């Protein structure tokens, strides 16, 4: 008799459906706050799969190519508010951000 590789619990889970995902909760888990040169920065990693556009790294002046994992950083303590800080976010190579070329 042939053996099935399918889990017997899969059909039951499919009938129940998937719970709704809380995107804010998922993305907030990745974002962190760092302090550099007396300023607070929000730092969020971008995976290879999420990197679909090219950006210019402010640390080295070279392109962050599509498909390359990198970081997005923006001020967390700006005086103009969260919207202005978020609009001023920049995409950095991970190693450039770690070197501290801000």
SEGU-578249 format. One record per atom (N, C-alpha, C, CB): residue number from 1; residue in three letters; x, y, z. Coordinates in pm, 1 decimal. Glycine has a CB too. Example, Ala and Ser with C-alpha at 12.3 -4.5 7.8 and 13.67 -1.06 7.14 Angstrom:
// SEGU-578249
<atom 1,"ALA",<1319.0,-569.0,780.0>>
<atom 1,"ALA",<1230.0,-450.0,780.0>>
<atom 1,"ALA",<1320.0,-330.0,780.0>>
<atom 1,"ALA",<1130.8,-447.3,904.6>>
<atom 2,"SER",<1285.0,-225.0,708.0>>
<atom 2,"SER",<1367.0,-106.0,714.0>>
<atom 2,"SER",<1290.0,3.0,787.0>>
<atom 2,"SER",<1408.4,-59.8,572.5>>
***
This chain:
// SEGU-578249
<atom 1,"UNK",<84.1,-117.1,0.0>>
<atom 1,"UNK",<0.0,0.0,0.0>>
<atom 1,"UNK",<89.3,124.4,0.0>>
<atom 1,"UNK",<-96.1,-0.7,121.9>>
<atom 2,"UNK",<56.0,221.9,-83.5>>
<atom 2,"UNK",<135.1,344.0,-95.9>>
<atom 2,"UNK",<114.5,432.9,25.8>>
<atom 2,"UNK",<98.1,420.0,-224.4>>
<atom 3,"UNK",<221.9,495.3,65.3>>
<atom 3,"UNK",<217.6,584.3,181.2>>
<atom 3,"UNK",<193.8,728.0,135.2>>
<atom 3,"UNK",<349.0,574.4,263.2>>
<atom 4,"UNK",<105.6,798.8,200.5>>
<atom 4,"UNK",<76.6,937.9,166.5>>
<atom 4,"UNK",<168.6,1029.3,245.2>>
<atom 4,"UNK",<-71.5,972.4,194.7>>
<atom 5,"UNK",<225.7,1129.1,177.7>>
<atom 5,"UNK",<311.3,1226.2,245.6>>
<atom 5,"UNK",<232.3,1341.8,304.5>>
<atom 5,"UNK",<415.1,1279.4,149.9>>
<atom 6,"UNK",<106.6,1345.3,275.9>>
<atom 6,"UNK",<22.3,1455.3,322.1>>
<atom 6,"UNK",<-16.8,1434.7,468.9>>
<atom 6,"UNK",<-104.0,1467.3,233.9>>
<atom 7,"UNK",<-7.0,1541.6,544.3>>
<atom 7,"UNK",<-47.0,1537.6,684.3>>
<atom 7,"UNK",<-198.2,1523.7,692.5>>
<atom 7,"UNK",<0.9,1664.4,759.7>>
<atom 8,"UNK",<-244.8,1442.1,782.1>>
<atom 8,"UNK",<-388.6,1422.3,795.8>>
<atom 8,"UNK",<-458.0,1544.4,854.4>>
<atom 8,"UNK",<-416.3,1301.4,882.3>>
<atom 9,"UNK",<-383.1,1630.7,923.1>>
<atom 9,"UNK",<-442.2,1749.7,982.8>>
<atom 9,"UNK",<-459.5,1864.4,883.9>>
<atom 9,"UNK",<-358.1,1795.4,1097.8>>
<atom 10,"UNK",<-400.5,1854.7,766.0>>
<atom 10,"UNK",<-405.9,1962.9,668.6>>
<atom 10,"UNK",<-548.7,1989.9,621.6>>
<atom 10,"UNK",<-317.4,1930.2,549.6>>
<atom 11,"UNK",<-625.6,1888.3,595.2>>
<atom 11,"UNK",<-762.9,1906.6,547.9>>
<atom 11,"UNK",<-847.5,1975.8,654.6>>
<atom 11,"UNK",<-825.6,1770.8,509.7>>
<atom 12,"UNK",<-826.5,1940.5,778.6>>
<atom 12,"UNK",<-902.8,2003.9,886.0>>
<atom 12,"UNK",<-865.8,2152.0,897.3>>
<atom 12,"UNK",<-877.6,1931.8,1020.3>>
<atom 13,"UNK",<-737.2,2185.0,882.9>>
<atom 13,"UNK",<-695.3,2325.0,889.8>>
<atom 13,"UNK",<-750.2,2404.2,771.2>>
<atom 13,"UNK",<-541.9,2335.0,893.6>>
<atom 14,"UNK",<-758.0,2343.4,655.5>>
<atom 14,"UNK",<-809.6,2411.4,536.6>>
<atom 14,"UNK",<-957.4,2445.0,553.9>>
<atom 14,"UNK",<-789.1,2324.3,411.1>>
<atom 15,"UNK",<-1032.4,2357.2,618.8>>
<atom 15,"UNK",<-1174.3,2384.5,642.3>>
<atom 15,"UNK",<-1193.7,2500.6,739.3>>
<atom 15,"UNK",<-1244.1,2259.6,696.1>>
<atom 16,"UNK",<-1103.0,2515.0,836.8>>
<atom 16,"UNK",<-1115.0,2621.7,935.7>>
<atom 16,"UNK",<-1079.4,2757.9,877.4>>
<atom 16,"UNK",<-1026.3,2592.2,1055.0>>
<atom 17,"UNK",<-996.1,2762.0,775.7>>
<atom 17,"UNK",<-952.3,2889.8,717.8>>
<atom 17,"UNK",<-833.4,2945.2,794.2>>
<atom 17,"UNK",<-1067.3,2992.0,718.2>>
<atom 18,"UNK",<-775.5,3049.5,738.5>>
<atom 18,"UNK",<-659.6,3112.6,800.3>>
<atom 18,"UNK",<-703.1,3235.5,877.8>>
<atom 18,"UNK",<-554.5,3150.1,694.5>>
<atom 19,"UNK",<-643.0,3260.4,993.8>>
<atom 19,"UNK",<-676.7,3381.8,1067.5>>
<atom 19,"UNK",<-623.5,3503.8,992.5>>
<atom 19,"UNK",<-619.1,3376.7,1211.4>>
<atom 20,"UNK",<-688.8,3617.8,1009.9>>
<atom 20,"UNK",<-643.4,3741.9,947.1>>
<atom 20,"UNK",<-507.2,3780.8,1003.5>>
<atom 20,"UNK",<-746.3,3856.0,969.1>>
<atom 21,"UNK",<-419.6,3827.8,916.1>>
<atom 21,"UNK",<-287.4,3870.9,958.4>>
<atom 21,"UNK",<-291.4,4017.6,998.7>>
<atom 21,"UNK",<-184.1,3848.2,846.7>>
<atom 22,"UNK",<-224.6,4050.0,1106.9>>
<atom 22,"UNK",<-212.5,4188.0,1152.0>>
<atom 22,"UNK",<-79.5,4240.9,1099.6>>
<atom 22,"UNK",<-221.5,4199.1,1309.1>>
<atom 23,"UNK",<-84.2,4313.2,987.1>>
<atom 23,"UNK",<36.8,4360.9,921.1>>
<atom 23,"UNK",<116.0,4455.1,1011.3>>
<atom 23,"UNK",<1.5,4431.0,790.4>>
<atom 24,"UNK",<49.1,4542.8,1084.3>>
<atom 24,"UNK",<120.2,4634.3,1173.8>>
<atom 24,"UNK",<199.7,4557.7,1278.9>>
<atom 24,"UNK",<21.5,4729.7,1242.1>>
<atom 25,"UNK",<140.6,4453.8,1332.1>>
<atom 25,"UNK",<209.8,4374.1,1432.9>>
<atom 25,"UNK",<330.4,4302.5,1373.0>>
<atom 25,"UNK",<114.0,4272.4,1495.5>>
<atom 26,"UNK",<313.1,4252.1,1251.6>>
<atom 26,"UNK",<423.1,4180.8,1187.0>>
<atom 26,"UNK",<539.8,4273.4,1154.7>>
<atom 26,"UNK",<374.1,4113.5,1059.9>>
<atom 27,"UNK",<511.8,4390.3,1099.6>>
<atom 27,"UNK",<620.5,4480.7,1061.8>>
<atom 27,"UNK",<682.9,4548.2,1182.5>>
<atom 27,"UNK",<570.0,4585.7,965.1>>
<atom 28,"UNK",<605.9,4572.2,1287.6>>
<atom 28,"UNK",<661.7,4636.1,1406.5>>
<atom 28,"UNK",<763.0,4545.4,1474.3>>
<atom 28,"UNK",<550.5,4673.2,1504.5>>
<atom 29,"UNK",<749.3,4416.6,1458.3>>
<atom 29,"UNK",<845.2,4324.6,1517.6>>
<atom 29,"UNK",<982.5,4334.5,1455.2>>
<atom 29,"UNK",<795.3,4184.7,1506.0>>
<atom 30,"UNK",<988.5,4378.5,1331.5>>
<atom 30,"UNK",<1117.1,4391.2,1262.3>>
<atom 30,"UNK",<1181.3,4525.9,1288.4>>
<atom 30,"UNK",<1099.2,4371.2,1112.7>>
<atom 31,"UNK",<1102.4,4628.3,1304.1>>
<atom 31,"UNK",<1155.6,4763.1,1321.5>>
<atom 31,"UNK",<1215.2,4776.0,1460.4>>
<atom 31,"UNK",<1045.7,4869.7,1299.2>>
<atom 32,"UNK",<1326.4,4848.5,1466.9>>
<atom 32,"UNK",<1390.2,4871.6,1595.6>>
<atom 32,"UNK",<1433.2,5017.9,1602.4>>
<atom 32,"UNK",<1512.0,4776.1,1616.4>>
<atom 33,"UNK",<1464.7,5063.8,1721.1>>
<atom 33,"UNK",<1512.3,5200.2,1741.3>>
<atom 33,"UNK",<1657.8,5194.6,1783.5>>
<atom 33,"UNK",<1426.4,5275.2,1847.2>>
<atom 34,"UNK",<1739.9,5277.9,1719.3>>
<atom 34,"UNK",<1882.2,5285.9,1752.1>>
<atom 34,"UNK",<1917.1,5431.5,1778.4>>
<atom 34,"UNK",<1970.7,5226.9,1637.6>>
<atom 35,"UNK",<2019.2,5453.0,1859.3>>
<atom 35,"UNK",<2067.2,5587.8,1887.6>>
<atom 35,"UNK",<2206.6,5601.6,1827.7>>
<atom 35,"UNK",<2068.4,5617.1,2041.7>>
<atom 36,"UNK",<2224.0,5703.2,1742.3>>
<atom 36,"UNK",<2352.3,5733.5,1680.6>>
<atom 36,"UNK",<2373.1,5883.7,1685.2>>
<atom 36,"UNK",<2359.1,5680.5,1534.4>>
<atom 37,"UNK",<2490.1,5925.4,1732.0>>
<atom 37,"UNK",<2527.0,6066.7,1739.2>>
<atom 37,"UNK",<2421.5,6149.1,1812.4>>
<atom 37,"UNK",<2548.0,6122.6,1599.2>>
<atom 38,"UNK",<2365.2,6092.1,1917.7>>
<atom 38,"UNK",<2267.9,6164.5,1998.4>>
<atom 38,"UNK",<2129.2,6173.4,1938.8>>
<atom 38,"UNK",<2316.9,6299.8,2023.1>>
<atom 39,"UNK",<2104.1,6105.5,1828.7>>
<atom 39,"UNK",<1972.4,6106.8,1764.8>>
<atom 39,"UNK",<1914.3,5966.1,1762.2>>
<atom 39,"UNK",<1981.3,6164.0,1621.4>>
<atom 40,"UNK",<1782.3,5960.3,1774.7>>
<atom 40,"UNK",<1714.2,5830.5,1765.1>>
<atom 40,"UNK",<1674.3,5805.1,1621.2>>
<atom 40,"UNK",<1589.8,5825.4,1857.5>>
<atom 41,"UNK",<1693.8,5681.4,1576.5>>
<atom 41,"UNK",<1660.2,5640.4,1440.1>>
<atom 41,"UNK",<1573.4,5515.5,1445.0>>
<atom 41,"UNK",<1788.5,5614.7,1356.3>>
<atom 42,"UNK",<1471.3,5510.6,1361.3>>
<atom 42,"UNK",<1396.6,5387.6,1336.8>>
<atom 42,"UNK",<1469.8,5315.4,1225.0>>
<atom 42,"UNK",<1244.7,5416.0,1299.5>>
<atom 43,"UNK",<1496.1,5188.0,1245.9>>
<atom 43,"UNK",<1568.6,5107.7,1147.5>>
<atom 43,"UNK",<1486.3,4983.6,1118.3>>
<atom 43,"UNK",<1711.9,5069.7,1198.3>>
<atom 44,"UNK",<1462.6,4959.4,990.6>>
<atom 44,"UNK",<1383.9,4843.6,950.4>>
<atom 44,"UNK",<1455.0,4770.2,837.2>>
<atom 44,"UNK",<1241.5,4886.2,907.2>>
<atom 45,"UNK",<1481.4,4640.7,854.6>>
<atom 45,"UNK",<1546.6,4565.5,747.0>>
<atom 45,"UNK",<1452.0,4539.7,630.4>>
<atom 45,"UNK",<1599.8,4433.1,800.1>>
<atom 46,"UNK",<1509.4,4531.2,511.4>>
<atom 46,"UNK",<1436.1,4497.4,389.7>>
<atom 46,"UNK",<1500.9,4371.6,333.8>>
<atom 46,"UNK",<1437.5,4615.9,284.4>>
<atom 47,"UNK",<1422.4,4266.4,315.2>>
<atom 47,"UNK",<1476.2,4139.6,265.4>>
<atom 47,"UNK",<1500.9,4147.0,115.4>>
<atom 47,"UNK",<1380.5,4023.7,297.6>>
<atom 48,"UNK",<1569.9,4045.5,63.2>>
<atom 48,"UNK",<1596.3,4038.4,-80.6>>
<atom 48,"UNK",<1466.5,4037.5,-160.2>>
<atom 48,"UNK",<1679.1,3913.7,-113.7>>
<atom 49,"UNK",<1367.3,3965.1,-111.9>>
<atom 49,"UNK",<1239.0,3953.8,-182.6>>
<atom 49,"UNK",<1162.2,4086.2,-181.1>>
<atom 49,"UNK",<1153.2,3843.1,-119.5>>
<atom 50,"UNK",<1177.7,4165.5,-75.3>>
<atom 50,"UNK",<1105.9,4292.6,-64.8>>
<atom 50,"UNK",<1175.3,4404.8,-141.8>>
<atom 50,"UNK",<1091.6,4332.1,81.1>>
<atom 51,"UNK",<1302.6,4388.7,-172.6>>
<atom 51,"UNK",<1380.3,4493.8,-239.6>>
<atom 51,"UNK",<1354.5,4487.8,-389.9>>
<atom 51,"UNK",<1532.7,4478.6,-209.6>>
<atom 52,"UNK",<1261.2,4568.0,-438.5>>
<atom 52,"UNK",<1222.3,4562.8,-579.1>>
<atom 52,"UNK",<1264.6,4687.1,-657.1>>
<atom 52,"UNK",<1073.2,4544.9,-589.9>>
<atom 53,"UNK",<1314.8,4789.7,-589.6>>
<atom 53,"UNK",<1356.9,4912.2,-657.0>>
<atom 53,"UNK",<1503.0,4941.7,-624.2>>
<atom 53,"UNK",<1267.0,5031.2,-615.9>>
<atom 54,"UNK",<1565.0,5023.3,-706.6>>
<atom 54,"UNK",<1701.6,5067.9,-681.2>>
<atom 54,"UNK",<1697.9,5197.7,-600.9>>
<atom 54,"UNK",<1779.6,5087.5,-814.5>>
<atom 55,"UNK",<1789.9,5211.9,-506.1>>
<atom 55,"UNK",<1800.7,5331.2,-423.2>>
<atom 55,"UNK",<1946.8,5372.8,-418.2>>
<atom 55,"UNK",<1744.6,5306.2,-280.0>>
<atom 56,"UNK",<1972.0,5496.7,-381.0>>
<atom 56,"UNK",<2106.7,5546.8,-363.9>>
<atom 56,"UNK",<2138.6,5548.6,-215.5>>
<atom 56,"UNK",<2122.8,5687.5,-426.6>>
<atom 57,"UNK",<2242.4,5477.7,-175.9>>
<atom 57,"UNK",<2282.1,5470.0,-35.4>>
<atom 57,"UNK",<2348.9,5601.0,4.5>>
<atom 57,"UNK",<2377.5,5349.3,-10.5>>
<atom 58,"UNK",<2299.4,5669.2,109.2>>
<atom 58,"UNK",<2362.1,5794.2,151.3>>
<atom 58,"UNK",<2496.5,5773.0,219.8>>
<atom 58,"UNK",<2270.0,5868.5,243.9>>
<atom 59,"UNK",<2526.2,5651.6,260.7>>
<atom 59,"UNK",<2652.5,5624.4,328.7>>
<atom 59,"UNK",<2771.2,5619.7,234.5>>
<atom 59,"UNK",<2643.2,5495.3,402.9>>
<atom 60,"UNK",<2753.9,5553.4,118.9>>
<atom 60,"UNK",<2865.1,5535.7,25.2>>
<atom 60,"UNK",<2840.8,5601.2,-109.6>>
<atom 60,"UNK",<2891.7,5389.6,4.8>>
<atom 61,"UNK",<2716.4,5641.2,-134.5>>
<atom 61,"UNK",<2684.2,5704.4,-261.5>>
<atom 61,"UNK",<2664.4,5607.4,-376.5>>
<atom 61,"UNK",<2790.7,5799.6,-296.9>>
<atom 62,"UNK",<2668.8,5477.2,-347.9>>
<atom 62,"UNK",<2648.3,5375.4,-450.7>>
<atom 62,"UNK",<2504.7,5326.3,-448.7>>
<atom 62,"UNK",<2745.0,5257.7,-430.9>>
<atom 63,"UNK",<2466.7,5257.4,-555.1>>
<atom 63,"UNK",<2329.9,5208.7,-569.0>>
<atom 63,"UNK",<2304.4,5086.6,-481.0>>
<atom 63,"UNK",<2300.9,5174.9,-714.6>>
<atom 64,"UNK",<2188.4,5085.4,-416.7>>
<atom 64,"UNK",<2136.5,4965.1,-351.1>>
<atom 64,"UNK",<2048.7,4900.1,-456.8>>
<atom 64,"UNK",<2055.6,4997.4,-214.7>>
<atom 65,"UNK",<2098.8,4794.0,-518.1>>
<atom 65,"UNK",<2032.3,4732.2,-632.0>>
<atom 65,"UNK",<1908.1,4653.7,-589.8>>
<atom 65,"UNK",<2129.0,4640.8,-705.3>>
<atom 66,"UNK",<1812.4,4636.7,-680.9>>
<atom 66,"UNK",<1697.1,4550.7,-651.4>>
<atom 66,"UNK",<1744.2,4408.7,-620.2>>
<atom 66,"UNK",<1597.3,4549.5,-770.5>>
<atom 67,"UNK",<1679.3,4346.3,-525.4>>
<atom 67,"UNK",<1714.9,4210.0,-487.0>>
<atom 67,"UNK",<1826.0,4202.0,-384.4>>
<atom 67,"UNK",<1754.7,4133.3,-607.3>>
<atom 68,"UNK",<1872.8,4316.7,-334.0>>
<atom 68,"UNK",<1978.4,4319.4,-232.9>>
<atom 68,"UNK",<1916.4,4356.6,-98.5>>
<atom 68,"UNK",<2091.7,4420.0,-272.0>>
<atom 69,"UNK",<1939.7,4273.7,2.5>>
<atom 69,"UNK",<1889.3,4304.6,136.2>>
<atom 69,"UNK",<1959.1,4430.4,187.4>>
<atom 69,"UNK",<1911.8,4184.6,234.0>>
<atom 70,"UNK",<1883.6,4517.2,254.2>>
<atom 70,"UNK",<1938.9,4641.7,304.9>>
<atom 70,"UNK",<1853.5,4691.6,420.9>>
<atom 70,"UNK",<1947.2,4748.2,192.8>>
<atom 71,"UNK",<1879.6,4814.2,466.6>>
<atom 71,"UNK",<1805.2,4874.0,577.1>>
<atom 71,"UNK",<1739.9,5003.9,532.8>>
<atom 71,"UNK",<1897.2,4898.9,697.3>>
<atom 72,"UNK",<1628.2,5035.0,594.8>>
<atom 72,"UNK",<1565.0,5165.1,577.9>>
<atom 72,"UNK",<1572.8,5233.7,713.7>>
<atom 72,"UNK",<1415.0,5152.6,526.1>>
<atom 73,"UNK",<1621.2,5358.4,714.5>>
<atom 73,"UNK",<1635.8,5432.4,840.5>>
<atom 73,"UNK",<1570.6,5568.7,828.0>>
<atom 73,"UNK",<1785.0,5447.5,879.2>>
<atom 74,"UNK",<1505.6,5611.3,936.8>>
<atom 74,"UNK",<1447.0,5744.1,943.2>>
<atom 74,"UNK",<1448.4,5792.0,1086.7>>
<atom 74,"UNK",<1303.5,5744.7,886.8>>
<atom 75,"UNK",<1448.4,5924.6,1102.3>>
<atom 75,"UNK",<1456.8,5984.8,1235.0>>
<atom 75,"UNK",<1336.5,5944.8,1319.7>>
<atom 75,"UNK",<1465.9,6137.7,1224.3>>
<atom 76,"UNK",<1361.8,5919.0,1445.0>>
<atom 76,"UNK",<1254.7,5886.6,1538.6>>
<atom 76,"UNK",<1224.9,6003.4,1630.8>>
<atom 76,"UNK",<1291.1,5763.6,1620.5>>
<atom 77,"UNK",<1313.2,6104.3,1630.1>>
<atom 77,"UNK",<1297.8,6215.8,1723.3>>
<atom 77,"UNK",<1290.7,6350.8,1653.1>>
<atom 77,"UNK",<1411.7,6216.5,1821.8>>
<atom 78,"UNK",<1241.1,6351.6,1530.9>>
<atom 78,"UNK",<1233.3,6476.9,1455.2>>
<atom 78,"UNK",<1129.9,6572.0,1512.8>>
<atom 78,"UNK",<1200.8,6448.4,1310.0>>
<atom 79,"UNK",<1153.9,6699.7,1496.6>>
<atom 79,"UNK",<1063.2,6800.8,1552.8>>
<atom 79,"UNK",<943.9,6829.2,1462.4>>
<atom 79,"UNK",<1138.8,6929.8,1578.3>>
<atom 80,"UNK",<949.1,6784.9,1336.6>>
<atom 80,"UNK",<840.0,6812.8,1243.6>>
<atom 80,"UNK",<731.0,6705.9,1244.7>>
<atom 80,"UNK",<894.7,6826.8,1104.5>>
<atom 81,"UNK",<748.4,6601.3,1324.8>>
<atom 81,"UNK",<646.2,6498.7,1337.3>>
<atom 81,"UNK",<679.3,6370.9,1261.8>>
<atom 81,"UNK",<516.0,6552.0,1289.3>>
<atom 82,"UNK",<598.5,6270.0,1287.6>>
<atom 82,"UNK",<621.4,6137.3,1230.9>>
<atom 82,"UNK",<611.2,6135.0,1078.6>>
<atom 82,"UNK",<522.9,6039.4,1289.2>>
<atom 83,"UNK",<516.5,6208.7,1022.5>>
<atom 83,"UNK",<497.9,6207.9,877.9>>
<atom 83,"UNK",<621.3,6263.2,807.2>>
<atom 83,"UNK",<373.5,6289.1,839.4>>
<atom 84,"UNK",<678.2,6371.3,859.1>>
<atom 84,"UNK",<797.9,6429.2,799.0>>
<atom 84,"UNK",<917.7,6336.8,815.0>>
<atom 84,"UNK",<828.1,6565.1,861.0>>
<atom 85,"UNK",<929.1,6273.2,931.6>>
<atom 85,"UNK",<1039.0,6178.9,953.4>>
<atom 85,"UNK",<1029.6,6061.4,857.0>>
<atom 85,"UNK",<1038.6,6128.3,1098.2>>
<atom 86,"UNK",<910.2,6008.9,839.8>>
<atom 86,"UNK",<890.9,5895.5,750.9>>
<atom 86,"UNK",<918.6,5934.5,605.3>>
<atom 86,"UNK",<748.5,5840.7,765.1>>
<atom 87,"UNK",<882.4,6055.5,567.3>>
<atom 87,"UNK",<909.8,6102.9,431.6>>
<atom 87,"UNK",<1060.1,6118.9,408.1>>
<atom 87,"UNK",<837.9,6236.3,406.3>>
<atom 88,"UNK",<1135.9,6138.5,514.4>>
<atom 88,"UNK",<1280.5,6155.0,503.0>>
<atom 88,"UNK",<1358.9,6025.8,517.8>>
<atom 88,"UNK",<1327.4,6251.9,604.9>>
<atom 89,"UNK",<1292.7,5911.9,509.5>>
<atom 89,"UNK",<1363.2,5784.0,526.6>>
<atom 89,"UNK",<1457.8,5759.9,409.5>>
<atom 89,"UNK",<1262.5,5666.8,539.0>>
<atom 90,"UNK",<1565.5,5686.6,437.1>>
<atom 90,"UNK",<1665.9,5656.1,336.8>>
<atom 90,"UNK",<1701.4,5507.9,342.5>>
<atom 90,"UNK",<1791.5,5743.0,357.0>>
<atom 91,"UNK",<1735.1,5454.4,227.2>>
<atom 91,"UNK",<1773.7,5313.9,213.8>>
<atom 91,"UNK",<1925.6,5304.8,218.3>>
<atom 91,"UNK",<1717.9,5251.8,81.5>>
<atom 92,"UNK",<1977.1,5225.9,309.8>>
<atom 92,"UNK",<2120.4,5211.4,333.6>>
<atom 92,"UNK",<2164.5,5068.1,308.1>>
<atom 92,"UNK",<2155.9,5253.1,476.8>>
<atom 93,"UNK",<2286.0,5050.5,257.2>>
<atom 93,"UNK",<2348.2,4918.6,262.2>>
<atom 93,"UNK",<2364.6,4884.2,410.2>>
<atom 93,"UNK",<2487.4,4915.3,184.8>>
<atom 94,"UNK",<2347.6,4760.1,445.3>>
<atom 94,"UNK",<2358.4,4720.2,585.5>>
<atom 94,"UNK",<2495.9,4753.9,641.2>>
<atom 94,"UNK",<2330.7,4570.4,601.0>>
<atom 95,"UNK",<2600.4,4726.0,565.2>>
<atom 95,"UNK",<2735.9,4752.8,615.6>>
<atom 95,"UNK",<2763.9,4902.2,626.2>>
<atom 95,"UNK",<2840.0,4687.4,524.8>>
<atom 96,"UNK",<2707.2,4983.5,538.9>>
<atom 96,"UNK",<2725.6,5129.4,548.5>>
<atom 96,"UNK",<2661.3,5182.5,675.6>>
<atom 96,"UNK",<2665.7,5200.8,425.0>>
<atom 97,"UNK",<2542.7,5133.5,708.2>>
<atom 97,"UNK",<2474.6,5176.2,829.4>>
<atom 97,"UNK",<2555.6,5135.9,952.5>>
<atom 97,"UNK",<2332.9,5116.2,835.8>>
<atom 98,"UNK",<2610.3,5015.2,951.1>>
<atom 98,"UNK",<2689.3,4968.5,1066.7>>
<atom 98,"UNK",<2818.2,5046.9,1083.0>>
<atom 98,"UNK",<2721.8,4820.2,1052.3>>
<atom 99,"UNK",<2875.2,5093.9,972.1>>
<atom 99,"UNK",<2997.8,5174.2,980.6>>
<atom 99,"UNK",<2973.1,5310.1,1045.0>>
<atom 99,"UNK",<3057.4,5193.6,841.9>>
<atom 100,"UNK",<2849.1,5353.7,1040.0>>
<atom 100,"UNK",<2812.9,5478.5,1106.7>>
<atom 100,"UNK",<2838.0,5601.9,1023.4>>
<atom 100,"UNK",<2887.4,5490.5,1233.8>>
<atom 101,"UNK",<2839.6,5589.1,892.9>>
<atom 101,"UNK",<2862.7,5704.6,804.8>>
<atom 101,"UNK",<2736.0,5785.5,791.0>>
<atom 101,"UNK",<2912.1,5659.6,666.0>>
<atom 102,"UNK",<2699.0,5857.9,896.2>>
<atom 102,"UNK",<2577.8,5938.3,892.3>>
<atom 102,"UNK",<2617.8,6083.1,895.2>>
<atom 102,"UNK",<2482.7,5904.5,1009.5>>
***
